[in-house]
Amino acid sequence: MNTPVVTVAGSLPVELSLSVFTARERQVLEALRPFLGGQTEALYVAHDRSLHKLVGFARDASLPGCAQLLCGLRLARELLAEELRPSETFRSVYAVSDYLKLHFAGQLHESFAVMFLDARHALLAFEDLFRGTLTQAGVYPREVLKRALQHNAAAVILAHNHPSGEAEPSAADRGLTCELKEALAHIDVRVLDHFVVAGNRAVSMAERGLV
């Protein structure tokens, strides 16, 4: 078998044999190859064989295929949303956390998003409302209320990511949840949960009794 030689822009050629990858990693590489072509192995290894890190690179890269890779990620998220069933699925922490992990995958800045739901907990809309720096995002309750009214939402699920990799809710996260819960109650919109996402982890604050 020939050993593929792949090159990352701005670096020396890297020789990589498929035998150095596990069976799961080879499946990942096969899925990535239509997007990244001959640079697949080198890019995967350069990002510690982590899809989260590779997607983070793709968000800011101009290499051919990166835009298509991100499009594929969005399609996967929408496919999952299409399968979510009213009344039942949004009571499942796993279904919501999978959806949110796909959304925040590889994101290097902190942002705050809201899932707007109807009275049966079917998804009406999902919006990234606030974007911050590496460590924080300013959240304005007035804007959350405004968007909830525009979508005629009966309930919401709040979510934000921690680029630091620590998924545990902070004191500030708990305070913000209480503030938004009180504000949204004035327009009869329930806060069902607030998820904190970090890499492949998503913590439900409702499960912790914090909502």
VEXDREN-2710 file (C-alpha; in Angstrom, 1 decimal):
% VEXDREN-2710
k/r/px/py/pz
1/MET/0.0/0.0/0.0
2/ASN/1.3/3.4/-0.9
3/THR/1.8/5.8/2.0
4/PRO/-0.1/9.1/1.3
5/VAL/1.9/12.3/1.5
6/VAL/-0.2/15.3/2.6
7/THR/0.7/18.9/3.1
8/VAL/-0.8/21.6/5.3
9/ALA/-0.4/25.1/3.9
10/GLY/2.7/26.7/5.4
11/SER/4.2/23.4/6.7
12/LEU/6.5/20.7/5.5
13/PRO/5.0/17.6/3.9
14/VAL/3.9/14.9/6.4
15/GLU/3.8/11.2/5.6
16/LEU/0.9/9.4/7.2
17/SER/0.0/5.8/6.9
18/LEU/-3.6/4.8/7.5
19/SER/-2.2/2.0/9.8
20/VAL/-1.4/4.7/12.4
21/PHE/-5.1/5.4/12.9
22/THR/-7.7/3.4/14.8
23/ALA/-10.7/2.0/13.1
24/ARG/-12.9/4.8/14.4
25/GLU/-10.4/7.4/13.2
26/ARG/-10.2/5.9/9.8
27/GLN/-14.0/6.2/9.6
28/VAL/-13.7/9.9/10.6
29/LEU/-11.1/10.4/7.9
30/GLU/-13.3/8.8/5.2
31/ALA/-16.1/11.2/6.2
32/LEU/-13.8/14.2/6.1
33/ARG/-12.0/13.4/2.8
34/PRO/-14.7/14.6/0.5
35/PHE/-14.4/18.0/2.2
36/LEU/-10.6/18.3/2.8
37/GLY/-9.2/16.0/0.1
38/GLY/-5.5/15.3/0.2
39/GLN/-5.0/17.4/3.3
40/THR/-7.4/15.3/5.4
41/GLU/-4.9/13.2/7.4
42/ALA/-2.4/16.1/8.0
43/LEU/-5.2/18.5/9.2
44/TYR/-6.7/15.8/11.5
45/VAL/-3.4/15.0/13.1
46/ALA/-2.4/18.7/13.4
47/HIS/-5.6/19.2/15.4
48/ASP/-4.8/16.4/17.9
49/ARG/-7.2/14.0/16.0
50/SER/-10.1/16.1/17.5
51/LEU/-13.1/16.9/15.4
52/HIS/-14.0/19.8/17.7
53/LYS/-10.6/21.4/17.2
54/LEU/-10.7/20.7/13.4
55/VAL/-14.2/22.3/13.1
56/GLY/-12.9/25.3/15.1
57/PHE/-10.1/25.6/12.5
58/ALA/-12.6/25.3/9.7
59/ARG/-14.7/28.1/11.1
60/ASP/-11.9/30.6/10.5
61/ALA/-10.0/29.0/7.6
62/SER/-10.2/29.8/3.9
63/LEU/-9.0/26.4/2.7
64/PRO/-11.2/24.8/0.0
65/GLY/-13.8/22.5/1.6
66/CYS/-14.0/24.2/5.0
67/ALA/-17.2/26.0/4.1
68/GLN/-18.7/22.8/2.8
69/LEU/-17.7/21.0/6.1
70/LEU/-19.5/23.7/8.1
71/CYS/-22.5/23.4/5.9
72/GLY/-22.5/19.7/6.5
73/LEU/-22.4/20.3/10.2
74/ARG/-25.4/22.7/10.0
75/LEU/-27.3/20.1/7.9
76/ALA/-26.6/17.5/10.6
77/ARG/-28.0/19.8/13.2
78/GLU/-31.1/20.5/11.2
79/LEU/-31.6/16.8/10.5
80/LEU/-31.6/16.3/14.3
81/ALA/-34.0/19.2/14.8
82/GLU/-36.4/17.6/12.2
83/GLU/-36.5/14.4/14.2
84/LEU/-37.4/16.2/17.5
85/ARG/-41.0/15.5/18.4
86/PRO/-43.3/18.0/20.2
87/SER/-44.1/17.4/23.9
88/GLU/-41.7/14.4/24.2
89/THR/-38.3/15.0/22.8
90/PHE/-37.7/18.4/24.4
91/ARG/-38.1/16.7/27.7
92/SER/-35.1/14.6/26.8
93/VAL/-31.8/16.1/28.0
94/TYR/-29.9/13.9/25.5
95/ALA/-31.8/15.1/22.4
96/VAL/-31.3/18.8/23.3
97/SER/-27.7/18.4/24.4
98/ASP/-26.8/16.6/21.1
99/TYR/-28.4/19.4/19.1
100/LEU/-26.5/22.1/21.1
101/LYS/-23.2/20.3/20.9
102/LEU/-23.4/20.3/17.1
103/HIS/-24.2/24.0/17.1
104/PHE/-21.3/25.0/19.3
105/ALA/-18.8/22.5/18.0
106/GLY/-15.4/24.1/17.4
107/GLN/-16.6/27.6/18.4
108/LEU/-13.7/29.5/20.0
109/HIS/-15.7/32.5/21.3
110/GLU/-18.5/32.4/23.9
111/SER/-22.0/33.0/22.7
112/PHE/-25.5/32.8/24.0
113/ALA/-28.3/31.1/22.1
114/VAL/-32.0/30.5/22.7
115/MET/-34.3/27.7/21.5
116/PHE/-37.8/29.2/21.2
117/LEU/-40.6/26.6/21.7
118/ASP/-44.4/26.6/21.4
119/ALA/-46.9/25.4/24.0
120/ARG/-46.2/21.7/23.0
121/HIS/-42.5/22.3/23.2
122/ALA/-42.0/22.0/19.4
123/LEU/-39.1/24.1/18.1
124/LEU/-40.2/27.4/16.6
125/ALA/-36.7/28.9/16.1
126/PHE/-33.2/28.7/17.3
127/GLU/-31.1/31.9/17.5
128/ASP/-27.6/32.9/18.5
129/LEU/-28.4/36.2/20.2
130/PHE/-25.2/37.4/21.8
131/ARG/-21.5/36.8/20.9
132/GLY/-18.7/37.5/23.3
133/THR/-14.9/37.1/23.7
134/LEU/-13.1/33.9/24.6
135/THR/-14.5/34.0/28.1
136/GLN/-17.8/35.9/28.2
137/ALA/-20.8/37.1/26.3
138/GLY/-23.0/40.1/27.4
139/VAL/-26.6/39.0/27.6
140/TYR/-29.5/41.5/27.6
141/PRO/-32.8/40.2/29.0
142/ARG/-34.7/42.8/27.1
143/GLU/-33.6/41.4/23.7
144/VAL/-34.5/37.8/24.8
145/LEU/-38.0/39.0/25.7
146/LYS/-38.3/40.8/22.4
147/ARG/-37.4/37.8/20.4
148/ALA/-39.7/35.5/22.5
149/LEU/-42.6/37.8/21.7
150/GLN/-41.7/37.9/18.0
151/HIS/-41.7/34.1/17.9
152/ASN/-44.9/33.9/20.0
153/ALA/-43.0/31.4/22.2
154/ALA/-44.5/29.7/25.2
155/ALA/-41.2/28.4/26.5
156/VAL/-37.5/28.7/25.9
157/ILE/-34.3/26.7/26.4
158/LEU/-31.2/28.8/27.1
159/ALA/-27.7/27.7/26.1
160/HIS/-24.2/29.1/26.0
161/ASN/-20.8/27.6/25.6
162/HIS/-17.6/27.7/27.6
163/PRO/-14.6/27.7/25.2
164/SER/-12.4/27.1/28.2
165/GLY/-13.6/23.5/28.2
166/GLU/-15.1/23.7/31.7
167/ALA/-18.8/22.7/31.4
168/GLU/-19.8/23.4/35.0
169/PRO/-22.3/26.3/35.5
170/SER/-20.7/29.3/37.1
171/ALA/-22.2/31.6/39.7
172/ALA/-22.7/34.1/36.9
173/ASP/-24.5/31.5/34.9
174/ARG/-26.9/30.7/37.8
175/GLY/-27.5/34.4/38.4
176/LEU/-28.3/35.0/34.7
177/THR/-30.7/32.1/34.6
178/CYS/-32.7/33.5/37.6
179/GLU/-32.7/36.9/36.0
180/LEU/-34.0/35.7/32.6
181/LYS/-36.5/33.3/34.3
182/GLU/-38.0/36.2/36.3
183/ALA/-38.1/38.5/33.2
184/LEU/-39.7/36.0/30.9
185/ALA/-42.3/35.1/33.5
186/HIS/-43.8/38.6/33.0
187/ILE/-44.8/37.6/29.5
188/ASP/-45.8/34.0/30.4
189/VAL/-42.8/32.4/28.9
190/ARG/-41.3/29.5/30.8
191/VAL/-37.6/28.8/31.0
192/LEU/-37.3/25.0/30.7
193/ASP/-33.6/24.6/31.0
194/HIS/-30.2/26.3/30.6
195/PHE/-27.4/24.2/29.0
196/VAL/-23.7/24.9/29.4
197/VAL/-21.7/23.3/26.5
198/ALA/-18.0/22.7/26.5
199/GLY/-16.6/20.5/23.8
200/ASN/-18.4/17.2/23.8
201/ARG/-20.0/17.9/27.2
202/ALA/-23.3/19.6/27.9
203/VAL/-24.6/20.2/31.4
204/SER/-28.3/20.7/32.0
205/MET/-28.9/23.2/34.8
206/ALA/-32.5/21.9/35.2
207/GLU/-31.0/18.5/36.0
208/ARG/-28.9/20.2/38.7
209/GLY/-32.0/21.8/40.2
210/LEU/-30.7/25.3/39.1
211/VAL/-33.7/26.3/37.0
END
